[in-house]
Amino acid sequence: MELLRPGTFAALRHRNYRLFYIGQAISLTGSWMQSLAQSWLVLVLTDSPFYLGLVGALQTLPVLLFSFHAGVVADHVRKLRMLFFTQGALMLLALILGGLVAAGLINIWWLCALAFLTGAVIAFDIPVRQAFIVEMVGKPDLPNAIALNSSLFNATRIIGPAVAGVLIAAVGMANCFFVNAVSFLAVLAALALMKVPLQPRNSWKPFWEAWKELADYLLGQSELRSVLLLLAMVAVFAMPYFVLLPMLARDVLGAGPRGFGILMATGGLGAFLGGLTLAGRLRRHPPMPSFLGGLALFLVGLAGLGLCGNYYLALVFIFLTGFGMVSQLSTGNSLLQLNVPDGLRGRIMSLFGLIIMGFAPVGSLVHGSAATYLGPGLTIAGGSLLAAWAAGVVLWKYPELRHFGFNHPEPPEEAVAPPPYPPLRG
């Protein structure tokens, strides 16, 4: 099995990445606890699928508004310094939310405002954090590091929701937000312990000139444009399923907070194993089978999740959904980062964040509104079918995408020959 190969964990040989990985393991656990608690808090305050969609949209709307600016910033600042600022700001916002809940002052409008502010910080955090990975591990180990990072993200998705479900039932929601705030101390400590060589910085360019530079590059890269288009179609039609999971768990599957936590954790388990499998696979195989296979598995799992009414069967489908989703997103992330010049990496990652999160407000509002009439299950399944149709159109129009590969300048250190990736085209 790919996930049992020693090369699966190659990126962890880099000290800076080990520090980053440990800090993220603690911090992301707290973030997933807050995510579940926040969704449940919306239901407690409003009992409305529309407000579930609204809060989800407001947390991702800033990515749509600020991603272009964030990408330019990421390409022109010291990334380590910028991460101190974004992670500290997220810690402060979690503290404020926990305080409002504990004091009994929270209402849906305060929650909407804090969700928007959190999203604004995340808009700047995404491109700088993603572009920082290559400074920790180098280009040969970048796909492995991205896959391991995705695996970690989803491993904490197993632990965080399960703990949050127990905490909500036992001591209330406020403690989930406080624990999340404390967890940011781990990642701040990890950043402080890193020794990162100073990278040459790009000279500042006017905003429009900076983005014209990326647009001109993408005009000559048909495969990159196709990958971005596929990611965008899935982000609009399928990714917003997440905002309806609390209602699906409660009203269709008959689950309470603990059952919802287990459902979320099972999806995280699938994604965790998908990330580990991918970390080993991408070092030895071309990337497009992982990208397209992950996309297919994600959409099939999502359709099954929406159409089934049995809680235990839903656990199987959400496992497949998580496995497929992380395979597609992590491979897409690596394809983007390894096929642009270093000076454009922050901007391409802000575009990636814009697609994955920034397009979500539209999808979240549509999903929330549609669920009012169709219910959460049919809405999730219908979104999956629309995404499958859109992906089929893209693949029919751009068949050369099946042969796209990494632009690898050199093999990993322990390799005797480069992996058999097909040559870049376009």
WOWO-V595005 format. One record per backbone hydrogen bond with DSSP energy under -0.5 kcal/mol. NH is the residue of the N-H (numbers start at 1). CO is the residue of the C=O. If there is no record, write none. Layout:
nh->{NH/NH}
co->{CO/CO}
This chain:
nh->{4/5/8/9/10/12/13/14/15/18/19/20/21/22/23/24/25/26/27/28/29/30/31/32/33/34/35/36/37/38/39/40/41/42/43/44/45/46/47/47/52/53/54/55/56/57/58/59/60/61/62/63/64/64/65/66/67/70/71/72/73/74/75/76/77/79/82/83/84/85/86/87/88/89/90/91/92/93/94/95/96/97/98/99/100/101/102/103/104/105/106/111/112/113/114/115/116/117/118/119/120/121/122/123/124/124/125/126/127/128/129/130/131/132/133/133/135/136/136/137/138/142/143/145/146/147/148/149/150/151/152/153/154/155/156/157/158/158/159/160/161/162/163/164/165/166/167/168/169/170/171/172/172/176/177/178/179/180/181/182/183/184/184/185/186/187/188/189/190/191/192/193/194/194/196/197/202/210/211/212/213/214/215/216/217/218/219/220/220/221/225/226/227/228/229/230/231/232/233/234/235/236/237/238/239/241/242/243/244/245/245/248/249/250/251/252/252/253/255/260/261/262/263/264/265/266/267/268/269/270/271/272/273/274/275/276/277/278/279/280/281/282/283/284/285/288/290/291/292/293/294/295/296/297/298/299/300/301/302/303/304/305/306/307/308/314/315/316/317/318/319/320/321/322/323/324/325/326/327/328/329/330/331/332/333/334/335/336/337/338/339/340/344/345/348/349/350/351/352/353/354/355/356/357/358/359/360/361/362/363/364/365/366/367/368/369/370/371/372/372/373/373/374/375/379/380/381/382/383/384/385/386/387/388/389/390/391/392/393/394/395/396/397/398/401/402/403/404/408/409/415/421}
co->{1/2/5/6/7/9/10/11/13/14/15/16/17/18/19/20/21/22/23/24/25/26/27/28/29/30/31/32/33/34/35/36/37/38/39/40/41/42/42/43/48/49/50/51/52/53/54/55/56/57/58/60/60/61/61/62/63/66/67/68/69/70/71/73/73/77/78/79/80/81/82/83/84/85/86/87/88/89/90/91/92/93/94/95/96/97/98/99/101/100/100/107/108/109/110/111/112/113/114/115/116/117/118/119/120/121/121/122/123/124/125/126/127/128/129/130/132/132/133/133/134/139/139/141/142/143/144/145/146/147/148/149/150/151/152/153/154/155/155/156/157/158/159/160/161/162/163/164/165/166/167/167/168/173/173/174/175/176/177/178/179/180/181/182/183/183/184/185/186/187/188/189/190/191/194/195/75/206/207/208/209/210/211/212/213/214/215/216/217/218/221/222/223/224/225/226/227/228/229/230/231/232/233/234/234/238/239/240/241/241/242/244/245/246/247/247/248/248/249/256/257/258/259/260/261/262/263/264/265/266/267/268/269/270/271/272/273/274/275/276/277/278/280/281/281/404/287/287/288/289/290/291/292/293/294/295/296/297/298/299/300/301/302/303/304/310/311/312/313/314/315/316/317/318/319/320/321/322/323/324/325/326/327/328/329/330/331/332/333/334/336/337/341/342/344/345/346/347/348/349/350/351/352/353/353/354/357/358/359/359/360/361/362/363/364/365/366/367/368/369/369/370/370/371/375/376/377/378/379/380/381/382/383/384/385/386/387/388/389/390/391/392/393/394/398/399/400/401/406/407/412/419}
